Amino acid sequence: MKKKKMKPNIQIDLDQHAGFCFGVENAIKIAEKELREGKKVYCLGQIVHNEMEINRLEKLGLTTIDHETFRKLKNARVLIRAHGEPPETYRIARENNINLIDATCPIVAHLQDKIRTCYDEITKEKGQIVIFGKKGHAEVIGLIGQTGNTAIVINNEKDLGKIDYHRPVYLYSQTTRDIHEYERLKQKIQQKIREAGKQQPASFISYNTICSQVSNRAPELEKFSKEHDLIIFVSGKNSSNGKFLYDVCRRNNPNTLFISLPEDLEFPLPGNPKRIGISGATSTPSWLMEKISDKIREFYHL
């Protein structure tokens, strides 16, 4: 009698906290609504840092354009993604009769308002707005635009030399940065202000403007990583949030794979894992993580 082949004892868990953040999910819903109505819609920059999701939306009719193309566009409908845009973009839209579909994340929009108001108030006292963020990132471009592009962007401790510690400092953060690094840089700035003005230190006000949905992901992911033999982290290669969260996984579980597409998986999976965790960035669609889970199940006949 032929023995029945036993299925391997493998458990696959999808990280319930992974997937699109509210801002990205909202922008995609707005885009889908416009496309379902049969309207021609352009998106200023990639709507999300995930190639497969972009491809899906492009098949529905979304056309991604860069800022150079946008400046030449007239009489069109253009989606502003969750990252937000500087005032210059709105000015060009008015001049070129472009109908903007504003899908800026409400949290980012609120931060833009705060920075713009602060900038207007501190000009007379020669205060400095400092933004903890990645130079050139779409959100950061929108934020410094609220200050006439005068804000100082710091990405790490090496950038602290850009600040004049004899003048008032107002510290903000890109919404998707690491809260621990923000606090560390904040303390460094406070120390340098005290050293520069021992008799009368310059004023310093900090605003923790990191999105709680993003900041909570790190501790959740630390726990999730430790509970599994192997972590498969799914993210677009250009996602800053993806790189940060992948590093969180790696620190807590060295057996972590970074992939962007189901085709990136190589079988058999390393280490003969019994419990596999699948997670992703705030720009990673849930359907993509499910597709990767299905591919693993198919290979192992689960």
C-alpha positions as CSV (number, residue, x, y, z in Angstrom):
1,M,0.0,0.0,0.0
2,K,1.4,3.4,-1.0
3,K,2.1,5.7,1.9
4,K,0.3,9.1,1.7
5,K,2.8,12.0,1.5
6,M,2.7,14.1,4.6
7,K,2.4,17.9,4.2
8,P,5.3,19.8,5.9
9,N,4.4,21.3,9.2
10,I,4.7,25.0,8.2
11,Q,2.7,27.9,9.5
12,I,2.4,31.2,7.6
13,D,1.3,34.4,9.4
14,L,0.5,37.7,7.7
15,D,1.3,40.7,9.8
16,Q,-2.0,42.2,10.7
17,H,-0.4,45.6,11.3
18,A,1.3,45.7,7.9
19,G,-0.1,47.2,4.7
20,F,-1.1,50.7,3.6
21,C,-1.1,53.5,6.1
22,F,-4.3,55.6,6.1
23,G,-2.8,58.4,3.9
24,V,-1.8,56.0,1.1
25,E,-5.0,54.0,1.3
26,N,-7.0,57.2,1.1
27,A,-5.1,58.4,-1.9
28,I,-5.5,55.1,-3.8
29,K,-9.3,55.1,-3.1
30,I,-9.6,58.7,-4.4
31,A,-7.6,57.6,-7.6
32,E,-9.8,54.5,-8.1
33,K,-13.0,56.6,-7.8
34,E,-11.8,59.1,-10.4
35,L,-10.7,56.2,-12.7
36,R,-14.0,54.3,-12.4
37,E,-15.8,57.5,-13.6
38,G,-13.8,57.2,-16.8
39,K,-11.8,60.4,-16.3
40,K,-8.3,60.9,-17.6
41,V,-6.2,61.3,-14.5
42,Y,-2.5,62.1,-14.1
43,C,-0.6,61.4,-10.8
44,L,2.2,63.8,-9.9
45,G,4.9,61.4,-8.9
46,Q,4.5,57.7,-7.9
47,I,1.3,57.4,-5.9
48,V,3.0,54.8,-3.7
49,H,6.5,53.3,-3.6
50,N,5.4,49.9,-4.8
51,E,5.8,48.8,-8.5
52,M,3.1,46.2,-8.5
53,E,0.5,48.6,-7.1
54,I,1.5,51.3,-9.6
55,N,1.2,48.8,-12.4
56,R,-2.3,47.8,-11.2
57,L,-3.5,51.4,-11.2
58,E,-1.9,52.2,-14.5
59,K,-3.9,49.3,-16.0
60,L,-7.0,51.2,-14.7
61,G,-5.9,54.3,-16.5
62,L,-3.7,56.3,-14.1
63,T,-0.7,58.0,-15.7
64,T,2.3,58.9,-13.6
65,I,4.1,62.1,-14.5
66,D,7.1,64.0,-13.1
67,H,7.2,67.7,-12.2
68,E,8.8,68.7,-15.5
69,T,5.9,67.2,-17.4
70,F,3.5,68.8,-14.9
71,R,4.8,72.3,-15.6
72,K,4.0,71.9,-19.3
73,L,0.6,70.4,-18.8
74,K,-2.6,72.4,-19.4
75,N,-6.4,71.8,-18.9
76,A,-5.9,68.5,-17.2
77,R,-6.8,66.6,-14.0
78,V,-3.9,65.8,-11.7
79,L,-3.8,63.9,-8.5
80,I,-1.7,65.1,-5.6
81,R,-0.5,62.0,-3.7
82,A,-0.5,61.5,0.1
83,H,3.0,63.0,0.4
84,G,1.7,66.5,-0.4
85,E,3.1,69.3,-2.5
86,P,4.7,72.7,-2.0
87,P,2.8,76.0,-2.8
88,E,4.6,76.2,-6.1
89,T,2.6,73.2,-7.4
90,Y,-0.7,74.9,-6.7
91,R,0.5,78.1,-8.3
92,I,1.4,76.3,-11.6
93,A,-2.0,74.5,-11.5
94,R,-3.9,77.9,-11.3
95,E,-1.8,79.3,-14.2
96,N,-2.3,76.2,-16.4
97,N,-5.9,75.6,-15.7
98,I,-5.1,72.2,-14.0
99,N,-7.8,70.7,-11.9
100,L,-6.0,69.3,-8.8
101,I,-7.4,66.3,-7.0
102,D,-5.8,66.8,-3.6
103,A,-5.2,63.4,-1.9
104,T,-2.6,64.8,0.6
105,C,-2.6,62.8,3.8
106,P,-4.6,64.8,6.4
107,I,-1.7,64.4,8.8
108,V,0.8,65.8,6.3
109,A,-1.6,68.7,5.4
110,H,-1.9,69.6,9.0
111,L,1.9,69.6,9.4
112,Q,2.2,71.8,6.3
113,D,-0.2,74.3,8.0
114,K,1.8,74.2,11.2
115,I,5.1,74.9,9.5
116,R,3.7,77.7,7.3
117,T,2.1,79.4,10.4
118,C,5.3,79.0,12.4
119,Y,7.4,80.4,9.5
120,D,5.2,83.5,9.3
121,E,5.5,84.1,13.0
122,I,9.2,83.7,13.5
123,T,10.5,85.7,10.6
124,K,11.0,88.9,12.7
125,E,13.0,87.1,15.4
126,K,15.2,85.4,12.7
127,G,14.1,81.9,13.9
128,Q,15.1,78.8,12.0
129,I,12.8,75.9,11.1
130,V,14.6,72.6,11.2
131,I,13.0,69.5,9.7
132,F,14.3,66.0,10.5
133,G,13.8,64.2,7.2
134,K,15.3,62.9,4.1
135,K,16.5,65.6,1.7
136,G,14.7,65.2,-1.7
137,H,11.9,63.1,-0.2
138,A,8.5,64.2,-1.7
139,E,7.0,65.0,1.7
140,V,10.0,67.0,2.8
141,I,9.9,69.0,-0.5
142,G,6.3,69.9,0.4
143,L,7.3,70.9,3.9
144,I,10.2,73.1,3.1
145,G,8.0,74.8,0.4
146,Q,5.9,76.2,3.3
147,T,9.0,78.2,4.3
148,G,10.0,79.6,1.0
149,N,12.5,76.8,0.8
150,T,14.5,78.2,3.8
151,A,14.0,75.4,6.2
152,I,17.0,73.4,7.3
153,V,16.8,69.6,6.6
154,I,18.7,67.3,8.8
155,N,18.9,63.5,8.2
156,N,21.5,62.6,10.8
157,E,24.0,64.0,13.3
158,K,26.4,65.0,10.5
159,D,23.8,67.6,9.4
160,L,23.7,69.4,12.7
161,G,26.4,71.8,11.6
162,K,23.8,73.5,9.3
163,I,22.1,75.0,12.3
164,D,23.0,78.4,13.9
165,Y,22.8,77.7,17.6
166,H,22.7,81.4,18.5
167,R,19.3,81.8,16.8
168,P,15.9,80.3,17.9
169,V,15.3,76.8,16.6
170,Y,11.9,75.2,15.8
171,L,12.2,71.5,15.2
172,Y,9.7,69.4,13.2
173,S,9.9,65.9,11.6
174,Q,8.9,64.2,8.4
175,T,5.9,62.1,9.4
176,T,7.6,58.7,8.6
177,R,10.9,59.0,10.5
178,D,12.2,56.9,13.4
179,I,11.0,58.4,16.7
180,H,14.1,57.2,18.6
181,E,16.4,59.0,16.1
182,Y,14.3,62.1,16.3
183,E,14.6,62.2,20.2
184,R,18.4,61.6,19.9
185,L,18.9,64.5,17.5
186,K,16.6,66.7,19.6
187,Q,18.8,66.1,22.6
188,K,21.9,66.9,20.6
189,I,20.4,70.2,19.4
190,Q,19.4,71.2,22.9
191,Q,23.0,70.4,24.1
192,K,24.6,72.5,21.3
193,I,22.2,75.4,22.1
194,R,23.3,75.4,25.7
195,E,27.0,75.3,24.8
196,A,26.6,78.1,22.3
197,G,24.8,80.5,24.7
198,K,25.9,79.7,28.2
199,Q,24.8,83.1,29.5
200,Q,21.5,83.3,27.5
201,P,20.7,80.2,25.4
202,A,18.6,80.7,22.2
203,S,15.0,79.5,22.5
204,F,14.2,76.0,21.3
205,I,10.8,74.4,20.6
206,S,10.4,70.9,19.3
207,Y,7.3,69.3,17.8
208,N,7.0,65.5,17.5
209,T,5.2,65.4,14.2
210,I,5.9,61.7,13.4
211,C,2.7,59.8,12.5
212,S,1.7,57.5,15.4
213,Q,0.6,54.8,12.9
214,V,4.2,54.8,11.6
215,S,6.0,55.1,15.0
216,N,3.9,52.3,16.4
217,R,4.9,49.9,13.6
218,A,8.5,49.5,14.9
219,P,7.6,48.0,18.3
220,E,4.8,45.9,16.7
221,L,7.3,44.6,14.1
222,E,9.9,43.8,16.7
223,K,7.5,41.5,18.5
224,F,6.3,39.9,15.2
225,S,9.9,39.3,14.0
226,K,10.9,37.5,17.2
227,E,7.9,35.1,17.0
228,H,9.0,33.6,13.6
229,D,11.8,31.4,12.2
230,L,11.8,33.4,9.0
231,I,10.5,36.9,8.1
232,I,9.7,37.8,4.5
233,F,9.6,41.6,4.3
234,V,7.8,42.9,1.2
235,S,8.5,46.5,0.0
236,G,9.4,48.6,-3.0
237,K,13.1,49.3,-3.3
238,N,12.5,53.1,-3.2
239,S,10.4,53.1,0.0
240,S,12.2,55.0,2.9
241,N,9.7,53.5,5.3
242,G,10.4,50.0,3.9
243,K,14.1,50.3,4.4
244,F,13.6,51.5,8.0
245,L,11.1,48.7,8.9
246,Y,13.2,46.1,7.1
247,D,16.2,47.1,9.4
248,V,13.9,46.7,12.4
249,C,13.1,43.1,11.3
250,R,16.8,42.3,10.6
251,R,17.9,43.6,14.1
252,N,15.3,41.3,15.8
253,N,15.5,38.3,13.4
254,P,18.6,37.8,11.2
255,N,16.6,35.4,9.1
256,T,14.8,38.1,7.2
257,L,14.4,38.3,3.5
258,F,13.7,41.5,1.6
259,I,11.6,41.0,-1.6
260,S,9.6,43.3,-3.8
261,L,7.8,40.8,-6.1
262,P,6.6,37.2,-5.7
263,E,9.2,36.3,-8.4
264,D,12.0,37.3,-6.0
265,L,11.3,34.3,-3.8
266,E,13.7,31.4,-4.1
267,F,12.7,27.9,-3.1
268,P,13.2,26.0,-0.9
269,L,13.2,28.8,1.6
270,P,16.4,29.0,3.7
271,G,16.7,27.2,7.1
272,N,13.6,24.9,6.7
273,P,11.4,27.3,8.7
274,K,8.4,26.0,10.5
275,R,6.8,29.4,11.2
276,I,7.0,32.1,8.5
277,G,6.0,35.7,9.0
278,I,5.1,38.0,6.1
279,S,5.2,41.7,6.7
280,G,5.7,44.9,4.7
281,A,6.0,48.7,4.5
282,T,3.2,51.2,4.9
283,S,3.4,51.4,1.0
284,T,2.9,47.6,0.6
285,P,-0.6,46.4,-0.5
286,S,-2.2,43.6,1.5
287,W,-3.1,41.8,-1.7
288,L,0.6,41.5,-2.6
289,M,1.5,40.0,0.8
290,E,-1.3,37.5,0.3
291,K,0.0,36.7,-3.2
292,I,3.4,35.8,-1.7
293,S,1.7,33.7,1.0
294,D,-0.2,31.8,-1.8
295,K,3.1,31.2,-3.6
296,I,4.7,29.6,-0.5
297,R,1.6,27.5,0.1
298,E,1.7,26.3,-3.5
299,F,5.4,25.3,-3.4
300,Y,5.0,23.4,-0.1
301,H,1.5,22.0,-1.0
302,L,0.0,23.5,2.1
